[in-house]
Amino acid sequence: MIQIRRLEEPRHVNFHTYRTIKRSLAQVLHTRANTHQEQHLNTLALLICGIVGASHVQFEQIAEHAPIRRRKNESLITRFRRWVKHHAITPEAVWLPFARAVLQSLPHDPLYILLDGSTAGRGCMLLMASVVYRGRAIPLLWSVVKGKKGHLPQEVHCALIRRLQAVIPTDAQVVVLGDGEFDRTQLQATLRAAKWEYVCRTGTNILIYAHDRIFTVGDLPLSRGEAVAIEGVEMTAAHYGPVLLIGVWEDAHEEPIYLITSLTDADEAVERYRLRFLS
């Protein structure tokens, strides 16, 4: 059972901590002694120690805090770079076993999964799925694709959800939380097929069909300090639904937010969506 602890202020990581980290990793990754796997594991443990000590991910700073006696930073940096570039070092081989162990150790009622898209270096876009734990978002899976700033295709979102299904325990209740990039109907259908709940922000220009009326989300009658919810709506020209549409304009905010959700309780949906801002 893996215990996740909140890290305190950066500090030097000693050899005892290094050995503890290595032993835990070996248990999760089922690494055999005196093999190439163990050599890779040694480097991974050093990287973790260096990152914790430096609170940074640049190799130069990691090397400064790695617990190796009589080290030469240049050779250690070269070792780190070779490890990262090695063909056997993939998220599936190194990270997914650890992600599974983390998820198995968390309460499953429910698991809150955050979806986020952002720009990355060298003209790439990053799609990240994280699990919420004690006010922190712990990365689980990610996809990096070539592209400029903007929303990623739905196919990329759906592919990430299918990968998540192979990692998340089958008995877990799951609630997915996303911003306005994740309100599209193909993704909603994929989440429902997985039997996962979701609460996602949506845009004011989205077309809504409800109670024999057609309007856009931004047409909801809403003033500051108010909230409104409409059940059984269908959205976009595809008439996807039924979903619950919620508008909330809190006093402290300059404008309202609009949510679509598979949940049936509007108050519950709003409270769960707040976790995005607390993580």
C-alpha positions in Angstrom: 0.0 0.0 0.0 1.5 3.3 -1.1 1.0 6.3 1.2 1.1 9.7 -0.3 2.4 12.5 1.9 2.5 16.2 1.3 6.1 17.4 0.9 7.3 20.1 3.2 9.9 22.7 2.4 12.7 21.6 0.0 15.6 20.0 1.8 18.6 17.8 1.1 17.6 14.2 0.5 20.0 11.7 2.3 20.9 8.2 1.4 18.4 6.7 3.8 15.6 8.5 1.9 17.1 7.3 -1.4 17.1 3.7 -0.3 13.5 4.0 1.0 12.4 5.4 -2.4 14.3 2.8 -4.3 12.8 0.0 -2.2 9.3 1.3 -2.7 9.8 1.7 -6.5 11.3 -1.8 -6.7 8.2 -3.2 -5.0 5.8 -1.5 -7.3 7.7 -2.1 -10.5 8.7 -5.7 -9.6 12.3 -5.0 -10.4 14.8 -7.8 -10.1 18.2 -7.3 -8.5 21.5 -7.2 -10.5 19.7 -6.5 -13.8 19.5 -3.6 -16.3 16.1 -2.9 -14.7 17.8 -2.3 -11.4 20.2 0.1 -13.0 17.3 2.1 -14.5 15.6 2.0 -11.1 18.7 3.5 -9.4 18.7 6.4 -11.8 15.0 6.9 -11.3 15.4 7.0 -7.5 18.2 9.5 -7.9 16.0 11.7 -10.1 13.2 11.6 -7.6 15.5 12.6 -4.7 17.1 15.4 -6.8 13.7 16.8 -7.8 12.4 16.7 -4.2 15.6 18.4 -2.9 15.8 21.0 -5.7 12.1 21.6 -6.1 13.0 21.9 -9.8 13.2 19.6 -12.9 16.3 21.0 -14.6 19.0 18.3 -14.7 21.7 20.7 -13.5 19.7 21.5 -10.3 18.6 17.9 -9.8 22.3 16.8 -9.9 23.1 19.3 -7.2 20.7 17.6 -4.8 21.1 13.9 -5.8 22.5 11.9 -2.9 25.7 10.6 -4.4 29.1 10.9 -2.7 32.1 12.1 -4.7 29.9 12.7 -7.7 30.7 14.8 -10.7 27.6 16.7 -11.8 28.5 16.5 -15.5 28.6 12.7 -15.5 25.4 12.6 -13.5 23.6 14.9 -15.9 24.7 12.8 -18.8 23.3 9.7 -16.9 20.0 11.4 -16.4 19.8 12.4 -20.1 20.5 8.9 -21.3 17.9 7.5 -18.9 15.2 9.8 -20.3 16.1 9.0 -23.9 16.3 5.2 -23.4 13.8 3.3 -25.5 12.6 1.2 -22.5 11.8 4.2 -20.4 8.2 4.9 -21.3 5.2 6.0 -19.2 3.6 2.5 -19.7 6.7 0.8 -18.3 7.7 3.2 -15.5 4.8 5.4 -14.6 1.6 3.3 -15.1 2.4 0.6 -12.4 3.0 3.4 -9.9 -0.2 5.2 -11.0 -2.2 2.0 -10.5 -0.7 1.6 -7.0 -1.6 5.2 -6.1 -5.2 4.7 -7.3 -5.6 1.5 -5.4 -4.5 3.2 -2.2 -7.1 6.1 -2.5 -10.7 6.0 -1.4 -12.9 5.1 -4.4 -16.1 6.9 -3.4 -15.5 8.7 -5.6 -12.3 9.4 -7.4 -12.2 12.9 -8.8 -10.3 13.2 -12.1 -9.3 16.6 -13.5 -8.8 17.1 -17.2 -6.7 20.0 -18.4 -5.3 21.1 -21.7 -2.4 23.5 -22.0 0.5 24.5 -24.3 3.8 22.8 -24.0 7.2 23.5 -25.4 8.3 23.2 -29.1 4.8 23.8 -30.6 3.0 21.1 -28.7 -0.2 20.7 -26.7 -0.5 18.8 -23.5 -3.6 17.0 -22.3 -3.4 15.9 -18.6 -5.6 13.7 -16.4 -4.9 14.0 -12.7 -6.6 12.6 -9.6 -7.5 14.9 -6.7 -6.0 14.0 -3.3 -6.0 16.2 -0.2 -6.1 19.4 -2.3 -3.4 18.3 -4.7 -3.8 17.1 -8.3 -1.6 14.0 -8.9 -0.9 13.4 -12.6 -2.0 10.0 -13.9 -1.8 10.1 -17.7 -1.0 12.6 -20.3 -0.9 13.0 -24.1 1.4 15.4 -26.0 0.5 16.3 -29.6 1.8 18.7 -32.1 -0.4 21.8 -32.3 -0.8 25.5 -31.5 -2.7 27.1 -28.7 -6.4 26.0 -28.7 -8.6 23.1 -28.0 -7.5 19.6 -28.9 -9.6 17.3 -31.0 -12.2 15.2 -29.3 -10.5 12.0 -30.5 -7.5 12.9 -28.3 -9.8 13.4 -25.3 -11.6 10.1 -25.8 -8.3 8.2 -26.3 -7.1 9.5 -22.9 -10.3 8.4 -21.2 -9.9 4.9 -22.7 -6.4 4.7 -21.4 -7.6 5.9 -18.0 -10.1 3.0 -17.9 -7.2 0.6 -18.0 -5.7 2.2 -14.9 -8.6 3.1 -12.6 -10.0 0.3 -10.5 -13.2 -1.1 -12.0 -15.1 -0.8 -8.7 -14.3 2.9 -8.3 -16.9 5.7 -8.6 -15.4 8.3 -10.9 -16.3 12.0 -11.4 -14.5 13.8 -14.2 -14.1 17.6 -13.9 -13.2 19.7 -16.9 -13.2 23.2 -18.2 -14.8 24.5 -21.4 -12.6 22.3 -23.6 -14.3 19.2 -22.4 -18.0 19.8 -23.0 -18.1 18.2 -26.4 -20.6 15.5 -27.1 -18.3 12.7 -28.2 -16.3 13.0 -24.9 -19.6 13.0 -22.9 -20.7 9.9 -24.6 -17.3 8.2 -23.9 -17.6 9.1 -20.2 -21.1 7.7 -20.0 -20.0 4.5 -21.7 -17.4 4.2 -19.0 -20.2 4.7 -16.4 -18.4 7.8 -15.1 -20.1 11.0 -13.9 -18.8 14.4 -15.1 -19.2 18.1 -14.5 -17.7 20.3 -17.2 -17.8 24.0 -18.0 -19.5 25.0 -21.2 -19.6 28.1 -23.4 -22.2 30.8 -23.7 -22.6 30.1 -27.5 -23.6 26.4 -27.1 -27.1 25.7 -28.6 -29.6 24.2 -26.1 -32.9 22.5 -26.7 -35.2 22.4 -23.7 -38.9 22.3 -23.0 -39.8 23.1 -26.7 -37.5 26.0 -26.7 -34.2 26.7 -28.5 -31.6 29.1 -27.0 -27.9 29.5 -26.3 -26.4 28.9 -22.9 -25.7 32.6 -22.5 -29.5 33.4 -22.8 -30.1 31.9 -19.4 -31.8 34.5 -17.2 -29.1 35.1 -14.5 -28.1 38.0 -12.3 -25.2 38.3 -9.9 -25.8 36.2 -6.8 -28.1 33.9 -8.5 -28.0 30.3 -9.8 -30.3 28.5 -12.2 -30.6 24.8 -13.4 -32.5 23.2 -16.2 -33.1 19.5 -16.3 -33.3 17.2 -19.3 -31.7 19.5 -21.9 -30.2 18.5 -25.2 -27.2 20.4 -26.5 -25.8 21.3 -29.9 -27.2 20.4 -33.3 -26.6 16.8 -32.4 -29.3 17.0 -29.7 -27.0 15.3 -27.2 -28.6 14.6 -23.9 -30.3 14.6 -21.6 -28.0 16.6 -19.4 -28.4 19.0 -16.6 -27.5 22.7 -17.5 -26.4 25.0 -14.6 -25.7 28.7 -14.5 -24.0 30.2 -11.4 -23.1 33.8 -10.8 -21.4 34.3 -7.5 -21.1 37.7 -5.9 -17.3 37.7 -5.9 -17.1 37.0 -9.7 -17.4 39.4 -12.5 -19.3 37.0 -14.7 -21.2 33.7 -14.4 -20.0 30.2 -15.2 -22.1 27.6 -17.0 -21.8 23.8 -16.4 -23.2 20.7 -18.0 -23.3 17.5 -16.0 -24.5 13.9 -16.0 -25.4 14.4 -12.3 -29.0 15.1 -11.3 -28.4 17.3 -8.3 -27.3 20.8 -9.3 -25.9 21.7 -5.8 -23.9 18.6 -5.8 -22.5 19.3 -9.3 -21.5 22.8 -8.4 -19.7 21.7 -5.2 -17.8 19.0 -7.0 -16.7 21.4 -9.7 -15.2 23.6 -7.1 -12.5 21.0 -6.6 -10.9 22.2 -9.8 -10.1 25.5 -8.0 -8.9 23.8 -4.8 -6.4 21.5 -6.4 
